[in-house]
Amino acid sequence: MWASRHFAWAGGSVLTLCVLVSRAANAEGNGLKTRSTLKPDRSCDLPPKFLSPPGNQTYHLPIGSWLVLNCTVKLLYDQKFNWCDPSIQWSKDGHVITNSSKFTRTEETRFNNNASEKFLSSLLNVTLTDEDDYGIFTCLIRNKSVIFTLQREIADHVSHVPAVLGALLVLFALLLAGLLYVKCRLDLQLWYRNKYGEFEVNDGKLYDAYVSYVSADDDRKFVNFILKPHLENRYGYRLHLDDHDILPGSDPSAELIMNISRCRRLIVVLSKAYLEQDWCRLNFREALWQLLDLSRRPIFIMFENQYRELSHPAIQLLKEQRKSITLLLWTSTSMTPSSDFWKELRLLLPRKLHHRCVMADPQTRLQDDKDPMLILNPDYLDCRSDPDPEGDLGVRAPIYKGPPPPVSALPHTPKTSPSVELPCEDTDRIEVDIADLGSRNYGTRTDFYCLVTEEDI
């Protein structure tokens, strides 16, 4: 009895479940039938139109650049059938792209005025950091696609060649300029100083340099046979030589101050014998300060072999005072006039004013004297030779008669009475024969005045 009731309840439940499943299947079939009958073939089956880009694109980009790929399409749109709207998908070399540090997507949707057309835009930001970032990027919608091909720039490696060549050329030019500066810097400085430097004139100085040295054999020979002749005879400098102790006591003497004040520069031949003086061994530091007060930037000349071998404290002091003094080394190559030693020494000495060689009276030289006592248009002022070395009155015509009687060059004296007789020696002094004045040679005389003008001649 209990079993029959339980079986009847189970059978009813199964029957009820079957009825429910059948009803649900019928409802789903009716919905699919309704949806299939309402599907708009004209809006969902029409292919999209790509607005950007209009076709496949290829880009050549170098590593390190970035690019934005724009994929924009136009679709027909109906609000009743918006369930069939597609979406844009991106892929690279057949693999779907997701947002990452190298690829970033941005979506945008727009409609026209009557909402009959729909515009879908998808922007893909691509950052090229290595070779794997290059490839084929595909924009896909409704089985329609457009392809973006990213390739590495072919001239990427070649573009560095002009830059490298330019850098090498600039480096070579700098090296050449540096070499020329090292070799010719003194000549350029001398040319600029002689061209645009200022003259130290009208300063009341009598000498260009005061030369202090010790009375030793080597020092005396260097100063009198090398330094002095080269500077005075070759370049026209005037030197004042002094072989006494420049600072024999604690304070400079009045004579030393006066002599140094007459000179524009101070040159000290600092040899081994010079450093062996008492004042150099005892108080060279104090003496150096006094020299700096007496002269502006004194010049010290040392012999190279002594400079390398000596361990005198004065040498170390001079090295420390490079900004206040100038130290020149006399080497084995300094003997030639074109050596760096003479060029550096000339740069330290004042600029010389060179005058044009003229032969004239020292009283009227360079004074543009218009004294009428001078001869008109004198030839010797232009350093020209005498056009008529035979005489001062021009070319003389042949003489066919005897010489004229003697003429006295002194004023006429009154006649004396016959009883007054002049001494013989007075008569000889008064009577001066000038008959041969025209044949005399005055070509070697340049210091006389002529009282005769061209009109008188």
ROZASE-474114 format. One record per residue (C-alpha): residue number from 1; residue in three letters; x, y, z. Coordinates in Angstrom, 2 decimals, decimal comma, always signed. Layout:
residues N
SITE n res c1 c2 c3
SITE NUM ALA X Y Z
...
This chain:
residues 457
SITE n res c1 c2 c3
SITE 1 MET +0,00 +0,00 +0,00
SITE 2 TRP +2,78 +2,43 +0,97
SITE 3 ALA +4,85 +1,42 -1,96
SITE 4 SER +2,09 +1,96 -4,46
SITE 5 ARG +1,49 +5,50 -3,16
SITE 6 HIS +5,17 +6,40 -3,30
SITE 7 PHE +5,46 +5,18 -6,85
SITE 8 ALA +2,42 +7,15 -7,92
SITE 9 TRP +3,93 +10,37 -6,41
SITE 10 ALA +7,23 +9,85 -8,17
SITE 11 GLY +5,59 +9,25 -11,49
SITE 12 GLY +3,57 +12,43 -11,15
SITE 13 SER +6,67 +14,47 -10,42
SITE 14 VAL +8,48 +13,15 -13,45
SITE 15 LEU +5,46 +13,89 -15,62
SITE 16 THR +5,29 +17,43 -14,27
SITE 17 LEU +9,05 +17,98 -14,94
SITE 18 CYS +8,67 +16,76 -18,50
SITE 19 VAL +5,78 +19,16 -19,11
SITE 20 LEU +7,82 +22,11 -17,81
SITE 21 VAL +10,81 +21,25 -19,99
SITE 22 SER +8,57 +20,90 -23,01
SITE 23 ARG +7,02 +24,29 -22,41
SITE 24 ALA +10,40 +25,97 -21,99
SITE 25 ALA +11,65 +24,44 -25,23
SITE 26 ASN +8,58 +25,61 -27,06
SITE 27 ALA +9,00 +29,13 -25,70
SITE 28 GLU +12,66 +29,28 -26,75
SITE 29 GLY +11,81 +28,02 -30,20
SITE 30 ASN +9,15 +30,63 -30,55
SITE 31 GLY +11,65 +33,38 -29,45
SITE 32 LEU +14,25 +32,27 -31,93
SITE 33 LYS +11,65 +32,16 -34,63
SITE 34 THR +10,52 +35,66 -33,74
SITE 35 ARG +14,11 +37,02 -33,60
SITE 36 SER +15,01 +35,40 -36,89
SITE 37 THR +12,02 +36,90 -38,53
SITE 38 LEU +12,90 +40,39 -37,18
SITE 39 LYS +16,67 +40,32 -38,10
SITE 40 PRO +17,50 +43,33 -40,33
SITE 41 ASP +19,60 +41,93 -43,11
SITE 42 ARG +20,35 +45,38 -44,55
SITE 43 SER +22,02 +46,74 -41,37
SITE 44 CYS +23,90 +43,74 -40,01
SITE 45 ASP +25,05 +42,19 -43,23
SITE 46 LEU +26,35 +45,32 -44,97
SITE 47 PRO +30,16 +45,61 -44,72
SITE 48 PRO +31,63 +48,63 -42,87
SITE 49 LYS +33,39 +51,42 -44,68
SITE 50 PHE +36,88 +52,29 -43,47
SITE 51 LEU +37,38 +56,02 -43,23
SITE 52 SER +40,87 +55,93 -41,70
SITE 53 PRO +42,96 +54,54 -43,12
SITE 54 PRO +41,45 +54,12 -46,58
SITE 55 GLY +43,78 +51,19 -47,26
SITE 56 ASN +46,73 +49,22 -45,95
SITE 57 GLN +49,56 +51,34 -44,58
SITE 58 THR +53,34 +50,78 -44,16
SITE 59 TYR +55,54 +52,78 -41,80
SITE 60 HIS +59,34 +52,82 -41,45
SITE 61 LEU +60,30 +53,95 -37,98
SITE 62 PRO +63,51 +53,85 -35,91
SITE 63 ILE +63,78 +52,21 -32,52
SITE 64 GLY +62,71 +54,52 -29,72
SITE 65 SER +59,87 +56,21 -31,61
SITE 66 TRP +56,12 +55,90 -31,00
SITE 67 LEU +53,07 +55,96 -33,29
SITE 68 VAL +49,26 +56,21 -33,04
SITE 69 LEU +47,33 +53,85 -35,36
SITE 70 ASN +43,88 +55,27 -36,15
SITE 71 CYS +41,16 +52,84 -37,31
SITE 72 THR +37,82 +54,61 -38,02
SITE 73 VAL +34,80 +52,91 -39,74
SITE 74 LYS +31,27 +53,97 -40,73
SITE 75 LEU +28,26 +51,67 -40,10
SITE 76 LEU +24,52 +51,82 -40,79
SITE 77 TYR +22,68 +52,10 -37,49
SITE 78 ASP +19,11 +51,38 -36,33
SITE 79 GLN +18,12 +51,69 -32,66
SITE 80 LYS +15,64 +48,78 -32,96
SITE 81 PHE +18,40 +46,38 -33,95
SITE 82 ASN +21,36 +47,62 -31,91
SITE 83 TRP +22,05 +44,09 -30,71
SITE 84 CYS +23,92 +43,36 -33,94
SITE 85 ASP +26,41 +46,24 -33,57
SITE 86 PRO +29,99 +45,01 -34,04
SITE 87 SER +33,21 +46,13 -32,28
SITE 88 ILE +36,77 +46,76 -33,47
SITE 89 GLN +39,44 +44,24 -32,62
SITE 90 TRP +43,23 +44,69 -32,86
SITE 91 SER +45,80 +41,97 -33,44
SITE 92 LYS +49,53 +41,81 -34,00
SITE 93 ASP +50,92 +39,00 -36,12
SITE 94 GLY +47,68 +37,02 -35,50
SITE 95 HIS +47,60 +37,55 -31,73
SITE 96 VAL +44,95 +39,69 -30,03
SITE 97 ILE +46,35 +42,87 -28,49
SITE 98 THR +45,56 +43,79 -24,92
SITE 99 ASN +46,44 +46,99 -23,08
SITE 100 SER +50,05 +47,03 -21,85
SITE 101 SER +53,00 +49,37 -21,45
SITE 102 LYS +53,73 +49,15 -25,18
SITE 103 PHE +50,18 +49,02 -26,61
SITE 104 THR +47,31 +51,18 -25,38
SITE 105 ARG +43,80 +51,30 -26,92
SITE 106 THR +41,29 +54,15 -26,90
SITE 107 GLU +37,68 +53,75 -28,19
SITE 108 GLU +35,34 +56,47 -29,45
SITE 109 THR +31,77 +56,34 -30,88
SITE 110 ARG +29,89 +59,06 -32,80
SITE 111 PHE +26,58 +59,36 -34,71
SITE 112 ASN +25,35 +61,57 -37,51
SITE 113 ASN +22,51 +64,08 -37,14
SITE 114 ASN +19,59 +61,65 -37,69
SITE 115 ALA +21,35 +58,71 -35,96
SITE 116 SER +21,23 +56,65 -39,12
SITE 117 GLU +24,99 +56,18 -39,28
SITE 118 LYS +27,44 +55,22 -36,61
SITE 119 PHE +31,17 +55,98 -36,54
SITE 120 LEU +33,54 +53,80 -34,56
SITE 121 SER +37,11 +54,94 -33,87
SITE 122 SER +39,84 +52,94 -32,19
SITE 123 LEU +43,25 +54,47 -31,49
SITE 124 LEU +46,20 +52,18 -30,75
SITE 125 ASN +49,32 +53,77 -29,23
SITE 126 VAL +52,44 +51,78 -30,16
SITE 127 THR +55,86 +52,32 -28,52
SITE 128 LEU +58,83 +50,81 -30,38
SITE 129 THR +61,54 +49,84 -27,92
SITE 130 ASP +63,05 +46,73 -29,56
SITE 131 GLU +62,87 +44,54 -32,65
SITE 132 ASP +59,88 +42,52 -31,35
SITE 133 ASP +57,64 +45,58 -31,42
SITE 134 TYR +57,73 +45,70 -35,23
SITE 135 GLY +55,24 +43,60 -37,21
SITE 136 ILE +51,78 +43,52 -38,86
SITE 137 PHE +48,94 +45,20 -36,93
SITE 138 THR +45,37 +44,32 -38,06
SITE 139 CYS +42,19 +46,31 -37,40
SITE 140 LEU +39,23 +43,80 -37,75
SITE 141 ILE +35,48 +44,45 -37,83
SITE 142 ARG +32,76 +42,17 -39,42
SITE 143 ASN +35,35 +40,06 -41,20
SITE 144 LYS +36,74 +43,22 -42,81
SITE 145 SER +40,20 +44,39 -41,91
SITE 146 VAL +42,87 +46,93 -42,64
SITE 147 ILE +46,58 +46,27 -42,10
SITE 148 PHE +49,28 +48,51 -40,62
SITE 149 THR +52,83 +47,27 -41,31
SITE 150 LEU +55,56 +48,64 -39,03
SITE 151 GLN +59,12 +48,13 -40,23
SITE 152 ARG +62,41 +49,29 -38,87
SITE 153 GLU +63,87 +52,23 -40,73
SITE 154 ILE +66,34 +50,94 -43,32
SITE 155 ALA +68,60 +53,99 -43,12
SITE 156 ASP +68,74 +53,85 -39,33
SITE 157 HIS +72,27 +52,47 -39,24
SITE 158 VAL +73,44 +54,47 -42,26
SITE 159 SER +72,21 +57,77 -40,81
SITE 160 HIS +74,93 +57,62 -38,15
SITE 161 VAL +77,71 +57,68 -40,73
SITE 162 PRO +77,46 +61,42 -41,57
SITE 163 ALA +77,23 +62,24 -37,87
SITE 164 VAL +80,30 +60,15 -37,08
SITE 165 LEU +82,21 +61,68 -39,99
SITE 166 GLY +81,21 +65,16 -38,89
SITE 167 ALA +82,31 +64,46 -35,34
SITE 168 LEU +85,66 +63,13 -36,57
SITE 169 LEU +86,09 +66,16 -38,80
SITE 170 VAL +85,36 +68,53 -35,91
SITE 171 LEU +87,75 +66,59 -33,69
SITE 172 PHE +90,46 +66,76 -36,36
SITE 173 ALA +89,88 +70,50 -36,78
SITE 174 LEU +90,17 +71,01 -33,03
SITE 175 LEU +93,36 +68,99 -32,87
SITE 176 LEU +94,80 +70,93 -35,80
SITE 177 ALA +93,80 +74,24 -34,22
SITE 178 GLY +95,36 +73,16 -30,94
SITE 179 LEU +98,58 +72,13 -32,68
SITE 180 LEU +98,75 +75,40 -34,60
SITE 181 TYR +98,11 +77,33 -31,39
SITE 182 VAL +100,90 +75,53 -29,58
SITE 183 LYS +103,32 +76,08 -32,46
SITE 184 CYS +102,29 +79,57 -33,55
SITE 185 ARG +100,67 +81,14 -30,49
SITE 186 LEU +103,70 +83,31 -29,73
SITE 187 ASP +103,90 +84,53 -33,33
SITE 188 LEU +100,19 +85,37 -33,30
SITE 189 GLN +100,52 +87,21 -30,01
SITE 190 LEU +103,52 +89,16 -31,29
SITE 191 TRP +101,70 +90,06 -34,49
SITE 192 TYR +98,66 +91,24 -32,56
SITE 193 ARG +100,79 +93,20 -30,09
SITE 194 ASN +102,78 +94,86 -32,88
SITE 195 LYS +99,59 +95,61 -34,80
SITE 196 TYR +97,18 +96,75 -32,10
SITE 197 GLY +99,24 +97,03 -28,92
SITE 198 GLU +99,72 +100,31 -27,09
SITE 199 PHE +102,97 +102,23 -27,07
SITE 200 GLU +104,52 +103,02 -23,72
SITE 201 VAL +105,74 +106,49 -24,63
SITE 202 ASN +105,73 +109,82 -22,84
SITE 203 ASP +106,02 +108,04 -19,51
SITE 204 GLY +109,29 +109,64 -18,53
SITE 205 LYS +111,24 +106,37 -18,74
SITE 206 LEU +114,77 +106,37 -20,16
SITE 207 TYR +115,27 +102,62 -20,57
SITE 208 ASP +113,11 +99,72 -21,60
SITE 209 ALA +114,51 +97,27 -19,06
SITE 210 TYR +116,71 +97,20 -15,99
SITE 211 VAL +118,96 +94,11 -16,09
SITE 212 SER +120,31 +92,85 -12,78
SITE 213 TYR +123,02 +90,19 -12,83
SITE 214 VAL +126,02 +89,10 -10,84
SITE 215 SER +129,58 +89,79 -11,93
SITE 216 ALA +130,46 +86,18 -12,70
SITE 217 ASP +132,06 +84,92 -15,90
SITE 218 ASP +129,07 +83,02 -17,26
SITE 219 ASP +126,55 +85,67 -16,27
SITE 220 ARG +128,61 +88,53 -17,61
SITE 221 LYS +129,13 +86,77 -20,95
SITE 222 PHE +125,41 +85,96 -21,21
SITE 223 VAL +124,32 +89,53 -20,52
SITE 224 ASN +126,96 +91,40 -22,54
SITE 225 PHE +127,34 +89,05 -25,51
SITE 226 ILE +123,88 +87,50 -25,87
SITE 227 LEU +121,09 +89,38 -24,08
SITE 228 LYS +122,17 +92,97 -24,61
SITE 229 PRO +123,27 +92,72 -28,29
SITE 230 HIS +120,20 +90,76 -29,29
SITE 231 LEU +117,67 +93,11 -27,69
SITE 232 GLU +119,42 +96,37 -28,54
SITE 233 ASN +120,84 +95,70 -32,00
SITE 234 ARG +118,04 +93,52 -33,35
SITE 235 TYR +114,94 +95,06 -31,79
SITE 236 GLY +116,08 +98,53 -30,70
SITE 237 TYR +115,53 +98,19 -26,94
SITE 238 ARG +117,57 +100,21 -24,45
SITE 239 LEU +118,88 +98,30 -21,44
SITE 240 HIS +120,36 +99,52 -18,17
SITE 241 LEU +122,86 +96,95 -16,85
SITE 242 ASP +123,73 +96,63 -13,18
SITE 243 ASP +126,05 +93,95 -11,83
SITE 244 HIS +125,83 +95,08 -8,19
SITE 245 ASP +123,62 +93,59 -5,54
SITE 246 ILE +120,10 +94,69 -6,34
SITE 247 LEU +119,13 +94,61 -2,65
SITE 248 PRO +122,39 +94,69 -0,65
SITE 249 GLY +120,67 +95,79 +2,55
SITE 250 SER +117,34 +95,39 +4,22
SITE 251 ASP +115,81 +98,30 +2,33
SITE 252 PRO +116,42 +99,36 -1,30
SITE 253 SER +118,72 +102,33 -1,68
SITE 254 ALA +117,65 +105,62 -3,20
SITE 255 GLU +119,94 +105,05 -6,19
SITE 256 LEU +118,36 +101,65 -6,86
SITE 257 ILE +114,85 +103,07 -6,64
SITE 258 MET +115,79 +105,90 -9,01
SITE 259 ASN +117,42 +103,55 -11,53
SITE 260 ILE +114,52 +101,11 -11,53
SITE 261 SER +112,01 +103,98 -11,82
SITE 262 ARG +113,75 +105,03 -15,04
SITE 263 CYS +113,14 +101,59 -16,59
SITE 264 ARG +109,89 +100,10 -17,82
SITE 265 ARG +110,75 +96,48 -16,95
SITE 266 LEU +112,96 +94,62 -14,48
SITE 267 ILE +114,99 +91,60 -15,65
SITE 268 VAL +116,93 +89,45 -13,17
SITE 269 VAL +119,40 +86,84 -14,45
SITE 270 LEU +118,87 +84,38 -11,61
SITE 271 SER +121,87 +82,07 -11,93
SITE 272 LYS +123,58 +79,86 -9,37
SITE 273 ALA +126,12 +82,59 -8,63
SITE 274 TYR +123,28 +85,08 -8,18
SITE 275 LEU +121,54 +82,86 -5,62
SITE 276 GLU +124,80 +82,43 -3,67
SITE 277 GLN +124,75 +86,10 -2,66
SITE 278 ASP +124,16 +86,78 +1,01
SITE 279 TRP +120,86 +88,60 +0,57
SITE 280 CYS +119,51 +85,77 -1,59
SITE 281 ARG +120,47 +83,11 +0,94
SITE 282 LEU +119,16 +84,98 +3,96
SITE 283 ASN +116,09 +86,96 +3,02
SITE 284 PHE +115,09 +86,19 -0,55
SITE 285 ARG +111,39 +86,09 +0,34
SITE 286 GLU +111,42 +89,61 +1,80
SITE 287 ALA +113,52 +90,84 -1,12
SITE 288 LEU +110,99 +89,41 -3,59
SITE 289 TRP +108,16 +91,39 -1,98
SITE 290 GLN +110,26 +94,54 -2,26
SITE 291 LEU +110,98 +93,83 -5,94
SITE 292 LEU +107,26 +93,41 -6,59
SITE 293 ASP +106,72 +96,85 -5,09
SITE 294 LEU +109,45 +98,41 -7,22
SITE 295 SER +108,51 +96,85 -10,57
SITE 296 ARG +105,38 +95,47 -12,18
SITE 297 ARG +105,72 +91,72 -12,81
SITE 298 PRO +109,54 +91,30 -12,80
SITE 299 ILE +111,14 +88,87 -15,25
SITE 300 PHE +113,47 +86,14 -13,93
SITE 301 ILE +115,77 +84,32 -16,36
SITE 302 MET +117,27 +81,00 -15,27
SITE 303 PHE +119,50 +78,48 -17,02
SITE 304 GLU +117,74 +75,18 -17,56
SITE 305 ASN +120,47 +72,91 -16,18
SITE 306 GLN +120,71 +74,97 -12,99
SITE 307 TYR +116,93 +75,14 -12,69
SITE 308 ARG +116,70 +71,33 -12,73
SITE 309 GLU +119,63 +70,68 -10,40
SITE 310 LEU +119,39 +73,44 -7,80
SITE 311 SER +117,32 +72,89 -4,67
SITE 312 HIS +117,39 +76,50 -3,51
SITE 313 PRO +114,23 +77,65 -1,64
SITE 314 ALA +114,06 +80,65 -3,97
SITE 315 ILE +113,12 +78,40 -6,89
SITE 316 GLN +110,17 +76,94 -5,00
SITE 317 LEU +109,11 +80,44 -4,03
SITE 318 LEU +109,19 +81,55 -7,67
SITE 319 LYS +107,02 +78,56 -8,64
SITE 320 GLU +104,47 +79,58 -6,05
SITE 321 GLN +104,41 +83,17 -7,31
SITE 322 ARG +103,74 +82,36 -10,97
SITE 323 LYS +100,88 +84,87 -11,09
SITE 324 SER +103,05 +87,76 -9,86
SITE 325 ILE +106,33 +87,11 -11,69
SITE 326 THR +107,48 +85,62 -15,01
SITE 327 LEU +110,09 +82,85 -15,11
SITE 328 LEU +111,89 +82,16 -18,41
SITE 329 LEU +114,28 +79,25 -18,96
SITE 330 TRP +117,34 +79,55 -21,17
SITE 331 THR +117,70 +76,18 -22,92
SITE 332 SER +119,98 +74,73 -25,56
SITE 333 THR +117,53 +75,80 -28,29
SITE 334 SER +117,21 +79,41 -27,13
SITE 335 MET +120,24 +80,63 -29,06
SITE 336 THR +118,37 +80,94 -32,37
SITE 337 PRO +116,58 +84,29 -32,85
SITE 338 SER +113,32 +82,48 -33,69
SITE 339 SER +113,23 +80,46 -30,46
SITE 340 ASP +110,37 +80,69 -27,99
SITE 341 PHE +112,64 +82,31 -25,40
SITE 342 TRP +113,11 +85,50 -27,41
SITE 343 LYS +109,45 +85,60 -28,44
SITE 344 GLU +108,26 +85,33 -24,85
SITE 345 LEU +110,78 +87,94 -23,73
SITE 346 ARG +109,66 +90,34 -26,46
SITE 347 LEU +106,04 +89,89 -25,41
SITE 348 LEU +106,98 +90,93 -21,90
SITE 349 LEU +108,92 +93,99 -23,06
SITE 350 PRO +107,11 +97,15 -24,26
SITE 351 ARG +106,15 +97,63 -27,89
SITE 352 LYS +108,74 +99,56 -29,85
SITE 353 LEU +107,98 +102,49 -32,13
SITE 354 HIS +109,98 +102,15 -35,35
SITE 355 HIS +110,85 +105,33 -37,24
SITE 356 ARG +111,56 +105,55 -40,94
SITE 357 CYS +115,20 +106,20 -41,66
SITE 358 VAL +115,63 +109,80 -42,72
SITE 359 MET +118,74 +111,85 -43,21
SITE 360 ALA +118,18 +115,34 -41,94
SITE 361 ASP +119,25 +117,85 -39,38
SITE 362 PRO +118,52 +116,48 -35,88
SITE 363 GLN +117,00 +119,86 -35,00
SITE 364 THR +114,37 +119,61 -37,73
SITE 365 ARG +113,88 +115,84 -38,10
SITE 366 LEU +110,21 +114,81 -37,95
SITE 367 GLN +109,26 +118,42 -37,11
SITE 368 ASP +108,02 +119,44 -40,57
SITE 369 ASP +110,13 +122,59 -40,34
SITE 370 LYS +109,27 +125,23 -42,96
SITE 371 ASP +112,25 +127,45 -42,21
SITE 372 PRO +113,05 +129,45 -45,37
SITE 373 MET +116,71 +129,16 -44,51
SITE 374 LEU +116,60 +125,51 -45,57
SITE 375 ILE +117,35 +124,64 -49,14
SITE 376 LEU +114,26 +124,25 -51,34
SITE 377 ASN +113,27 +120,63 -51,96
SITE 378 PRO +116,39 +119,12 -50,38
SITE 379 ASP +117,27 +115,73 -51,74
SITE 380 TYR +118,81 +114,40 -48,56
SITE 381 LEU +115,47 +114,48 -46,69
SITE 382 ASP +114,21 +111,67 -48,94
SITE 383 CYS +117,36 +109,60 -48,54
SITE 384 ARG +118,11 +110,01 -52,24
SITE 385 SER +121,59 +110,36 -53,56
SITE 386 ASP +122,91 +113,65 -54,89
SITE 387 PRO +121,82 +114,00 -58,52
SITE 388 ASP +124,87 +116,12 -59,28
SITE 389 PRO +127,86 +114,81 -57,32
SITE 390 GLU +130,23 +116,96 -59,36
SITE 391 GLY +129,09 +120,23 -57,84
SITE 392 ASP +126,29 +122,20 -56,21
SITE 393 LEU +125,51 +124,47 -59,21
SITE 394 GLY +124,47 +121,86 -61,71
SITE 395 VAL +126,28 +120,63 -64,80
SITE 396 ARG +128,88 +123,15 -65,82
SITE 397 ALA +129,55 +124,13 -69,40
SITE 398 PRO +133,07 +123,91 -70,82
SITE 399 ILE +135,30 +126,78 -69,80
SITE 400 TYR +137,24 +128,37 -72,70
SITE 401 LYS +138,67 +131,34 -70,85
SITE 402 GLY +140,77 +131,79 -67,86
SITE 403 PRO +139,46 +131,84 -64,35
SITE 404 PRO +138,02 +135,10 -63,04
SITE 405 PRO +140,12 +137,35 -60,84
SITE 406 PRO +140,12 +136,62 -57,14
SITE 407 VAL +137,12 +137,98 -55,29
SITE 408 SER +137,12 +138,76 -51,62
SITE 409 ALA +134,44 +137,02 -49,61
SITE 410 LEU +134,66 +139,61 -46,81
SITE 411 PRO +133,00 +143,04 -46,74
SITE 412 HIS +134,72 +145,81 -48,68
SITE 413 THR +137,23 +147,70 -46,57
SITE 414 PRO +138,17 +151,32 -47,11
SITE 415 LYS +141,37 +152,05 -48,86
SITE 416 THR +144,26 +152,89 -46,67
SITE 417 SER +147,01 +155,33 -47,31
SITE 418 PRO +150,15 +154,03 -48,94
SITE 419 SER +152,07 +154,80 -45,87
SITE 420 VAL +150,05 +152,22 -43,89
SITE 421 GLU +151,22 +148,76 -44,70
SITE 422 LEU +149,29 +145,72 -43,60
SITE 423 PRO +151,13 +142,72 -42,34
SITE 424 CYS +151,56 +139,89 -44,75
SITE 425 GLU +149,66 +137,46 -42,58
SITE 426 ASP +146,59 +139,73 -42,47
SITE 427 THR +146,59 +140,04 -46,23
SITE 428 ASP +146,60 +136,29 -46,66
SITE 429 ARG +143,67 +135,90 -44,24
SITE 430 ILE +141,53 +138,52 -45,98
SITE 431 GLU +142,14 +137,28 -49,51
SITE 432 VAL +139,95 +134,17 -50,01
SITE 433 ASP +139,89 +132,47 -53,39
SITE 434 ILE +136,44 +131,06 -54,22
SITE 435 ALA +136,98 +130,52 -57,91
SITE 436 ASP +136,71 +126,74 -57,62
SITE 437 LEU +133,52 +126,61 -55,56
SITE 438 GLY +131,61 +125,17 -58,49
SITE 439 SER +133,91 +122,17 -58,76
SITE 440 ARG +133,76 +121,20 -55,12
SITE 441 ASN +131,81 +118,09 -54,01
SITE 442 TYR +129,18 +118,62 -51,32
SITE 443 GLY +127,54 +115,26 -51,72
SITE 444 THR +128,70 +114,04 -48,36
SITE 445 ARG +127,54 +117,08 -46,41
SITE 446 THR +123,97 +117,12 -45,15
SITE 447 ASP +124,12 +119,62 -42,32
SITE 448 PHE +124,51 +122,93 -44,15
SITE 449 TYR +121,96 +125,63 -45,02
SITE 450 CYS +121,81 +127,26 -48,40
SITE 451 LEU +120,88 +130,91 -48,73
SITE 452 VAL +120,45 +130,73 -52,49
SITE 453 THR +116,98 +130,06 -53,91
SITE 454 GLU +116,06 +128,69 -57,30
SITE 455 GLU +115,13 +132,17 -58,52
SITE 456 ASP +118,58 +133,45 -57,70
SITE 457 ILE +120,14 +130,62 -59,63
